[in-house]
Amino acid sequence: MNRVFSPSAAELEHAREVVDALDAALAAGLGTAIVRGQLVDEPVARHARSLLGQSH
């Protein structure tokens, strides 16, 4: 994949935080989480998972 279009290391780190936080929130019966002061819900996590999928 072209490096210009690949997510940066910082973007991947944030995506992992988003996915981990929402997964923990869902396990606790919540539908949202807060990551770095931002509300995270399933559409945000779906985008984060997409970024993580591109990193392979």
mmCIF file of the N, C-alpha and C atoms, coordinates in Angstrom:
data_MODEL
# 
_entry.id   MODEL 
# 
loop_
_atom_site.group_PDB 
_atom_site.id 
_atom_site.type_symbol 
_atom_site.label_atom_id 
_atom_site.label_alt_id 
_atom_site.label_comp_id 
_atom_site.label_asym_id 
_atom_site.label_entity_id 
_atom_site.label_seq_id 
_atom_site.pdbx_PDB_ins_code 
_atom_site.Cartn_x 
_atom_site.Cartn_y 
_atom_site.Cartn_z 
_atom_site.occupancy 
_atom_site.B_iso_or_equiv 
_atom_site.pdbx_formal_charge 
_atom_site.auth_seq_id 
_atom_site.auth_comp_id 
_atom_site.auth_asym_id 
_atom_site.auth_atom_id 
_atom_site.pdbx_PDB_model_num 
ATOM 1   N N  . MET A 1 1  ? 0.849   -1.174 0.000  1.00 0.00 ? 1  MET A N  1 
ATOM 2   C CA . MET A 1 1  ? 0.000   0.000  0.000  1.00 0.00 ? 1  MET A CA 1 
ATOM 3   C C  . MET A 1 1  ? 0.896   1.239  0.000  1.00 0.00 ? 1  MET A C  1 
ATOM 4   N N  . ASN A 1 2  ? 0.451   2.273  -0.624 1.00 0.00 ? 2  ASN A N  1 
ATOM 5   C CA . ASN A 1 2  ? 1.188   3.516  -0.719 1.00 0.00 ? 2  ASN A CA 1 
ATOM 6   C C  . ASN A 1 2  ? 1.261   4.203  0.639  1.00 0.00 ? 2  ASN A C  1 
ATOM 7   N N  . ARG A 1 3  ? 2.464   4.500  1.110  1.00 0.00 ? 3  ARG A N  1 
ATOM 8   C CA . ARG A 1 3  ? 2.653   5.108  2.429  1.00 0.00 ? 3  ARG A CA 1 
ATOM 9   C C  . ARG A 1 3  ? 1.938   6.451  2.570  1.00 0.00 ? 3  ARG A C  1 
ATOM 10  N N  . VAL A 1 4  ? 1.797   7.187  1.488  1.00 0.00 ? 4  VAL A N  1 
ATOM 11  C CA . VAL A 1 4  ? 1.131   8.491  1.545  1.00 0.00 ? 4  VAL A CA 1 
ATOM 12  C C  . VAL A 1 4  ? -0.310  8.342  2.025  1.00 0.00 ? 4  VAL A C  1 
ATOM 13  N N  . PHE A 1 5  ? -0.946  7.263  1.651  1.00 0.00 ? 5  PHE A N  1 
ATOM 14  C CA . PHE A 1 5  ? -2.348  7.053  2.000  1.00 0.00 ? 5  PHE A CA 1 
ATOM 15  C C  . PHE A 1 5  ? -2.539  6.158  3.214  1.00 0.00 ? 5  PHE A C  1 
ATOM 16  N N  . SER A 1 6  ? -1.458  5.644  3.756  1.00 0.00 ? 6  SER A N  1 
ATOM 17  C CA . SER A 1 6  ? -1.539  4.783  4.932  1.00 0.00 ? 6  SER A CA 1 
ATOM 18  C C  . SER A 1 6  ? -1.670  5.626  6.190  1.00 0.00 ? 6  SER A C  1 
ATOM 19  N N  . PRO A 1 7  ? -2.388  5.122  7.202  1.00 0.00 ? 7  PRO A N  1 
ATOM 20  C CA . PRO A 1 7  ? -2.499  5.855  8.461  1.00 0.00 ? 7  PRO A CA 1 
ATOM 21  C C  . PRO A 1 7  ? -1.136  5.948  9.154  1.00 0.00 ? 7  PRO A C  1 
ATOM 22  N N  . SER A 1 8  ? -0.917  7.066  9.828  1.00 0.00 ? 8  SER A N  1 
ATOM 23  C CA . SER A 1 8  ? 0.340   7.258  10.562 1.00 0.00 ? 8  SER A CA 1 
ATOM 24  C C  . SER A 1 8  ? 0.331   6.418  11.836 1.00 0.00 ? 8  SER A C  1 
ATOM 25  N N  . ALA A 1 9  ? 1.485   6.318  12.462 1.00 0.00 ? 9  ALA A N  1 
ATOM 26  C CA . ALA A 1 9  ? 1.583   5.586  13.731 1.00 0.00 ? 9  ALA A CA 1 
ATOM 27  C C  . ALA A 1 9  ? 0.677   6.221  14.779 1.00 0.00 ? 9  ALA A C  1 
ATOM 28  N N  . ALA A 1 10 ? 0.609   7.532  14.811 1.00 0.00 ? 10 ALA A N  1 
ATOM 29  C CA . ALA A 1 10 ? -0.255  8.222  15.782 1.00 0.00 ? 10 ALA A CA 1 
ATOM 30  C C  . ALA A 1 10 ? -1.729  7.937  15.509 1.00 0.00 ? 10 ALA A C  1 
ATOM 31  N N  . GLU A 1 11 ? -2.109  7.904  14.237 1.00 0.00 ? 11 GLU A N  1 
ATOM 32  C CA . GLU A 1 11 ? -3.500  7.585  13.896 1.00 0.00 ? 11 GLU A CA 1 
ATOM 33  C C  . GLU A 1 11 ? -3.842  6.158  14.290 1.00 0.00 ? 11 GLU A C  1 
ATOM 34  N N  . LEU A 1 12 ? -2.907  5.248  14.094 1.00 0.00 ? 12 LEU A N  1 
ATOM 35  C CA . LEU A 1 12 ? -3.151  3.860  14.475 1.00 0.00 ? 12 LEU A CA 1 
ATOM 36  C C  . LEU A 1 12 ? -3.253  3.705  15.986 1.00 0.00 ? 12 LEU A C  1 
ATOM 37  N N  . GLU A 1 13 ? -2.408  4.414  16.720 1.00 0.00 ? 13 GLU A N  1 
ATOM 38  C CA . GLU A 1 13 ? -2.469  4.378  18.182 1.00 0.00 ? 13 GLU A CA 1 
ATOM 39  C C  . GLU A 1 13 ? -3.821  4.888  18.667 1.00 0.00 ? 13 GLU A C  1 
ATOM 40  N N  . HIS A 1 14 ? -4.269  5.997  18.103 1.00 0.00 ? 14 HIS A N  1 
ATOM 41  C CA . HIS A 1 14 ? -5.566  6.551  18.496 1.00 0.00 ? 14 HIS A CA 1 
ATOM 42  C C  . HIS A 1 14 ? -6.693  5.582  18.130 1.00 0.00 ? 14 HIS A C  1 
ATOM 43  N N  . ALA A 1 15 ? -6.609  4.973  16.966 1.00 0.00 ? 15 ALA A N  1 
ATOM 44  C CA . ALA A 1 15 ? -7.629  4.010  16.551 1.00 0.00 ? 15 ALA A CA 1 
ATOM 45  C C  . ALA A 1 15 ? -7.694  2.846  17.532 1.00 0.00 ? 15 ALA A C  1 
ATOM 46  N N  . ARG A 1 16 ? -6.538  2.358  17.986 1.00 0.00 ? 16 ARG A N  1 
ATOM 47  C CA . ARG A 1 16 ? -6.526  1.262  18.978 1.00 0.00 ? 16 ARG A CA 1 
ATOM 48  C C  . ARG A 1 16 ? -7.176  1.716  20.288 1.00 0.00 ? 16 ARG A C  1 
ATOM 49  N N  . GLU A 1 17 ? -6.889  2.940  20.703 1.00 0.00 ? 17 GLU A N  1 
ATOM 50  C CA . GLU A 1 17 ? -7.504  3.472  21.924 1.00 0.00 ? 17 GLU A CA 1 
ATOM 51  C C  . GLU A 1 17 ? -9.019  3.524  21.783 1.00 0.00 ? 17 GLU A C  1 
ATOM 52  N N  . VAL A 1 18 ? -9.478  3.988  20.632 1.00 0.00 ? 18 VAL A N  1 
ATOM 53  C CA . VAL A 1 18 ? -10.917 4.100  20.373 1.00 0.00 ? 18 VAL A CA 1 
ATOM 54  C C  . VAL A 1 18 ? -11.582 2.734  20.442 1.00 0.00 ? 18 VAL A C  1 
ATOM 55  N N  . VAL A 1 19 ? -11.025 1.776  19.740 1.00 0.00 ? 19 VAL A N  1 
ATOM 56  C CA . VAL A 1 19 ? -11.607 0.432  19.703 1.00 0.00 ? 19 VAL A CA 1 
ATOM 57  C C  . VAL A 1 19 ? -11.597 -0.191 21.096 1.00 0.00 ? 19 VAL A C  1 
ATOM 58  N N  . ASP A 1 20 ? -10.484 -0.092 21.794 1.00 0.00 ? 20 ASP A N  1 
ATOM 59  C CA . ASP A 1 20 ? -10.386 -0.667 23.141 1.00 0.00 ? 20 ASP A CA 1 
ATOM 60  C C  . ASP A 1 20 ? -11.383 -0.016 24.099 1.00 0.00 ? 20 ASP A C  1 
ATOM 61  N N  . ALA A 1 21 ? -11.486 1.309  24.035 1.00 0.00 ? 21 ALA A N  1 
ATOM 62  C CA . ALA A 1 21 ? -12.396 2.020  24.944 1.00 0.00 ? 21 ALA A CA 1 
ATOM 63  C C  . ALA A 1 21 ? -13.850 1.664  24.662 1.00 0.00 ? 21 ALA A C  1 
ATOM 64  N N  . LEU A 1 22 ? -14.227 1.618  23.393 1.00 0.00 ? 22 LEU A N  1 
ATOM 65  C CA . LEU A 1 22 ? -15.619 1.299  23.091 1.00 0.00 ? 22 LEU A CA 1 
ATOM 66  C C  . LEU A 1 22 ? -15.919 -0.153 23.417 1.00 0.00 ? 22 LEU A C  1 
ATOM 67  N N  . ASP A 1 23 ? -14.999 -1.050 23.134 1.00 0.00 ? 23 ASP A N  1 
ATOM 68  C CA . ASP A 1 23 ? -15.222 -2.455 23.494 1.00 0.00 ? 23 ASP A CA 1 
ATOM 69  C C  . ASP A 1 23 ? -15.431 -2.604 25.000 1.00 0.00 ? 23 ASP A C  1 
ATOM 70  N N  . ALA A 1 24 ? -14.637 -1.898 25.799 1.00 0.00 ? 24 ALA A N  1 
ATOM 71  C CA . ALA A 1 24 ? -14.791 -1.945 27.258 1.00 0.00 ? 24 ALA A CA 1 
ATOM 72  C C  . ALA A 1 24 ? -16.133 -1.351 27.679 1.00 0.00 ? 24 ALA A C  1 
ATOM 73  N N  . ALA A 1 25 ? -16.517 -0.251 27.049 1.00 0.00 ? 25 ALA A N  1 
ATOM 74  C CA . ALA A 1 25 ? -17.799 0.377  27.375 1.00 0.00 ? 25 ALA A CA 1 
ATOM 75  C C  . ALA A 1 25 ? -18.954 -0.554 27.032 1.00 0.00 ? 25 ALA A C  1 
ATOM 76  N N  . LEU A 1 26 ? -18.898 -1.170 25.869 1.00 0.00 ? 26 LEU A N  1 
ATOM 77  C CA . LEU A 1 26 ? -19.968 -2.095 25.472 1.00 0.00 ? 26 LEU A CA 1 
ATOM 78  C C  . LEU A 1 26 ? -20.046 -3.285 26.423 1.00 0.00 ? 26 LEU A C  1 
ATOM 79  N N  . ALA A 1 27 ? -18.899 -3.787 26.858 1.00 0.00 ? 27 ALA A N  1 
ATOM 80  C CA . ALA A 1 27 ? -18.878 -4.902 27.803 1.00 0.00 ? 27 ALA A CA 1 
ATOM 81  C C  . ALA A 1 27 ? -19.503 -4.506 29.139 1.00 0.00 ? 27 ALA A C  1 
ATOM 82  N N  . ALA A 1 28 ? -19.416 -3.215 29.464 1.00 0.00 ? 28 ALA A N  1 
ATOM 83  C CA . ALA A 1 28 ? -19.992 -2.713 30.711 1.00 0.00 ? 28 ALA A CA 1 
ATOM 84  C C  . ALA A 1 28 ? -21.451 -2.295 30.542 1.00 0.00 ? 28 ALA A C  1 
ATOM 85  N N  . GLY A 1 29 ? -21.998 -2.513 29.357 1.00 0.00 ? 29 GLY A N  1 
ATOM 86  C CA . GLY A 1 29 ? -23.401 -2.188 29.115 1.00 0.00 ? 29 GLY A CA 1 
ATOM 87  C C  . GLY A 1 29 ? -23.637 -0.759 28.674 1.00 0.00 ? 29 GLY A C  1 
ATOM 88  N N  . LEU A 1 30 ? -22.577 -0.060 28.282 1.00 0.00 ? 30 LEU A N  1 
ATOM 89  C CA . LEU A 1 30 ? -22.703 1.316  27.822 1.00 0.00 ? 30 LEU A CA 1 
ATOM 90  C C  . LEU A 1 30 ? -22.586 1.349  26.299 1.00 0.00 ? 30 LEU A C  1 
ATOM 91  N N  . GLY A 1 31 ? -23.110 2.393  25.679 1.00 0.00 ? 31 GLY A N  1 
ATOM 92  C CA . GLY A 1 31 ? -23.055 2.491  24.225 1.00 0.00 ? 31 GLY A CA 1 
ATOM 93  C C  . GLY A 1 31 ? -22.021 3.461  23.707 1.00 0.00 ? 31 GLY A C  1 
ATOM 94  N N  . THR A 1 32 ? -21.394 4.195  24.625 1.00 0.00 ? 32 THR A N  1 
ATOM 95  C CA . THR A 1 32 ? -20.397 5.183  24.226 1.00 0.00 ? 32 THR A CA 1 
ATOM 96  C C  . THR A 1 32 ? -19.241 5.185  25.213 1.00 0.00 ? 32 THR A C  1 
ATOM 97  N N  . ALA A 1 33 ? -18.148 5.820  24.798 1.00 0.00 ? 33 ALA A N  1 
ATOM 98  C CA . ALA A 1 33 ? -16.981 5.979  25.663 1.00 0.00 ? 33 ALA A CA 1 
ATOM 99  C C  . ALA A 1 33 ? -16.386 7.357  25.384 1.00 0.00 ? 33 ALA A C  1 
ATOM 100 N N  . ILE A 1 34 ? -15.477 7.768  26.238 1.00 0.00 ? 34 ILE A N  1 
ATOM 101 C CA . ILE A 1 34 ? -14.753 9.018  26.038 1.00 0.00 ? 34 ILE A CA 1 
ATOM 102 C C  . ILE A 1 34 ? -13.280 8.669  25.838 1.00 0.00 ? 34 ILE A C  1 
ATOM 103 N N  . VAL A 1 35 ? -12.712 9.168  24.753 1.00 0.00 ? 35 VAL A N  1 
ATOM 104 C CA . VAL A 1 35 ? -11.291 8.969  24.449 1.00 0.00 ? 35 VAL A CA 1 
ATOM 105 C C  . VAL A 1 35 ? -10.700 10.338 24.143 1.00 0.00 ? 35 VAL A C  1 
ATOM 106 N N  . ARG A 1 36 ? -9.693  10.712 24.932 1.00 0.00 ? 36 ARG A N  1 
ATOM 107 C CA . ARG A 1 36 ? -9.030  12.007 24.735 1.00 0.00 ? 36 ARG A CA 1 
ATOM 108 C C  . ARG A 1 36 ? -10.034 13.159 24.692 1.00 0.00 ? 36 ARG A C  1 
ATOM 109 N N  . GLY A 1 37 ? -11.041 13.061 25.547 1.00 0.00 ? 37 GLY A N  1 
ATOM 110 C CA . GLY A 1 37 ? -12.036 14.125 25.647 1.00 0.00 ? 37 GLY A CA 1 
ATOM 111 C C  . GLY A 1 37 ? -13.106 14.113 24.563 1.00 0.00 ? 37 GLY A C  1 
ATOM 112 N N  . GLN A 1 38 ? -13.099 13.104 23.715 1.00 0.00 ? 38 GLN A N  1 
ATOM 113 C CA . GLN A 1 38 ? -14.065 13.008 22.625 1.00 0.00 ? 38 GLN A CA 1 
ATOM 114 C C  . GLN A 1 38 ? -15.005 11.826 22.833 1.00 0.00 ? 38 GLN A C  1 
ATOM 115 N N  . LEU A 1 39 ? -16.262 12.052 22.523 1.00 0.00 ? 39 LEU A N  1 
ATOM 116 C CA . LEU A 1 39 ? -17.258 10.992 22.594 1.00 0.00 ? 39 LEU A CA 1 
ATOM 117 C C  . LEU A 1 39 ? -17.003 9.985  21.474 1.00 0.00 ? 39 LEU A C  1 
ATOM 118 N N  . VAL A 1 40 ? -17.003 8.720  21.828 1.00 0.00 ? 40 VAL A N  1 
ATOM 119 C CA . VAL A 1 40 ? -16.781 7.638  20.864 1.00 0.00 ? 40 VAL A CA 1 
ATOM 120 C C  . VAL A 1 40 ? -18.009 6.748  20.864 1.00 0.00 ? 40 VAL A C  1 
ATOM 121 N N  . ASP A 1 41 ? -18.559 6.518  19.668 1.00 0.00 ? 41 ASP A N  1 
ATOM 122 C CA . ASP A 1 41 ? -19.680 5.597  19.529 1.00 0.00 ? 41 ASP A CA 1 
ATOM 123 C C  . ASP A 1 41 ? -19.336 4.609  18.412 1.00 0.00 ? 41 ASP A C  1 
ATOM 124 N N  . GLU A 1 42 ? -20.269 3.777  18.053 1.00 0.00 ? 42 GLU A N  1 
ATOM 125 C CA . GLU A 1 42 ? -19.993 2.714  17.084 1.00 0.00 ? 42 GLU A CA 1 
ATOM 126 C C  . GLU A 1 42 ? -19.531 3.232  15.722 1.00 0.00 ? 42 GLU A C  1 
ATOM 127 N N  . PRO A 1 43 ? -20.133 4.286  15.162 1.00 0.00 ? 43 PRO A N  1 
ATOM 128 C CA . PRO A 1 43 ? -19.616 4.765  13.874 1.00 0.00 ? 43 PRO A CA 1 
ATOM 129 C C  . PRO A 1 43 ? -18.146 5.209  13.950 1.00 0.00 ? 43 PRO A C  1 
ATOM 130 N N  . VAL A 1 44 ? -17.753 5.829  15.039 1.00 0.00 ? 44 VAL A N  1 
ATOM 131 C CA . VAL A 1 44 ? -16.359 6.250  15.211 1.00 0.00 ? 44 VAL A CA 1 
ATOM 132 C C  . VAL A 1 44 ? -15.468 5.015  15.327 1.00 0.00 ? 44 VAL A C  1 
ATOM 133 N N  . ALA A 1 45 ? -15.906 4.034  16.089 1.00 0.00 ? 45 ALA A N  1 
ATOM 134 C CA . ALA A 1 45 ? -15.134 2.806  16.254 1.00 0.00 ? 45 ALA A CA 1 
ATOM 135 C C  . ALA A 1 45 ? -15.041 2.034  14.942 1.00 0.00 ? 45 ALA A C  1 
ATOM 136 N N  . ARG A 1 46 ? -16.083 2.063  14.151 1.00 0.00 ? 46 ARG A N  1 
ATOM 137 C CA . ARG A 1 46 ? -16.065 1.383  12.848 1.00 0.00 ? 46 ARG A CA 1 
ATOM 138 C C  . ARG A 1 46 ? -14.973 1.994  11.951 1.00 0.00 ? 46 ARG A C  1 
ATOM 139 N N  . HIS A 1 47 ? -14.873 3.322  11.973 1.00 0.00 ? 47 HIS A N  1 
ATOM 140 C CA . HIS A 1 47 ? -13.821 3.997  11.204 1.00 0.00 ? 47 HIS A CA 1 
ATOM 141 C C  . HIS A 1 47 ? -12.439 3.606  11.752 1.00 0.00 ? 47 HIS A C  1 
ATOM 142 N N  . ALA A 1 48 ? -12.310 3.558  13.069 1.00 0.00 ? 48 ALA A N  1 
ATOM 143 C CA . ALA A 1 48 ? -11.039 3.177  13.685 1.00 0.00 ? 48 ALA A CA 1 
ATOM 144 C C  . ALA A 1 48 ? -10.659 1.751  13.291 1.00 0.00 ? 48 ALA A C  1 
ATOM 145 N N  . ARG A 1 49 ? -11.629 0.851  13.301 1.00 0.00 ? 49 ARG A N  1 
ATOM 146 C CA . ARG A 1 49 ? -11.356 -0.535 12.895 1.00 0.00 ? 49 ARG A CA 1 
ATOM 147 C C  . ARG A 1 49 ? -10.916 -0.595 11.433 1.00 0.00 ? 49 ARG A C  1 
ATOM 148 N N  . SER A 1 50 ? -11.505 0.251  10.618 1.00 0.00 ? 50 SER A N  1 
ATOM 149 C CA . SER A 1 50 ? -11.128 0.323  9.213  1.00 0.00 ? 50 SER A CA 1 
ATOM 150 C C  . SER A 1 50 ? -9.675  0.754  9.065  1.00 0.00 ? 50 SER A C  1 
ATOM 151 N N  . LEU A 1 51 ? -9.273  1.771  9.826  1.00 0.00 ? 51 LEU A N  1 
ATOM 152 C CA . LEU A 1 51 ? -7.880  2.216  9.793  1.00 0.00 ? 51 LEU A CA 1 
ATOM 153 C C  . LEU A 1 51 ? -6.944  1.097  10.233 1.00 0.00 ? 51 LEU A C  1 
ATOM 154 N N  . LEU A 1 52 ? -7.306  0.396  11.292 1.00 0.00 ? 52 LEU A N  1 
ATOM 155 C CA . LEU A 1 52 ? -6.469  -0.701 11.767 1.00 0.00 ? 52 LEU A CA 1 
ATOM 156 C C  . LEU A 1 52 ? -6.380  -1.815 10.729 1.00 0.00 ? 52 LEU A C  1 
ATOM 157 N N  . GLY A 1 53 ? -7.448  -2.044 9.996  1.00 0.00 ? 53 GLY A N  1 
ATOM 158 C CA . GLY A 1 53 ? -7.438  -3.055 8.940  1.00 0.00 ? 53 GLY A CA 1 
ATOM 159 C C  . GLY A 1 53 ? -6.522  -2.679 7.791  1.00 0.00 ? 53 GLY A C  1 
ATOM 160 N N  . GLN A 1 54 ? -6.351  -1.382 7.541  1.00 0.00 ? 54 GLN A N  1 
ATOM 161 C CA . GLN A 1 54 ? -5.477  -0.909 6.465  1.00 0.00 ? 54 GLN A CA 1 
ATOM 162 C C  . GLN A 1 54 ? -4.016  -1.079 6.804  1.00 0.00 ? 54 GLN A C  1 
ATOM 163 N N  . SER A 1 55 ? -3.708  -1.213 8.078  1.00 0.00 ? 55 SER A N  1 
ATOM 164 C CA . SER A 1 55 ? -2.297  -1.233 8.497  1.00 0.00 ? 55 SER A CA 1 
ATOM 165 C C  . SER A 1 55 ? -1.620  -2.562 8.216  1.00 0.00 ? 55 SER A C  1 
ATOM 166 N N  . HIS A 1 56 ? -2.347  -3.574 7.774  1.00 0.00 ? 56 HIS A N  1 
ATOM 167 C CA . HIS A 1 56 ? -1.762  -4.899 7.546  1.00 0.00 ? 56 HIS A CA 1 
ATOM 168 C C  . HIS A 1 56 ? -1.085  -4.990 6.229  1.00 0.00 ? 56 HIS A C  1 
# 
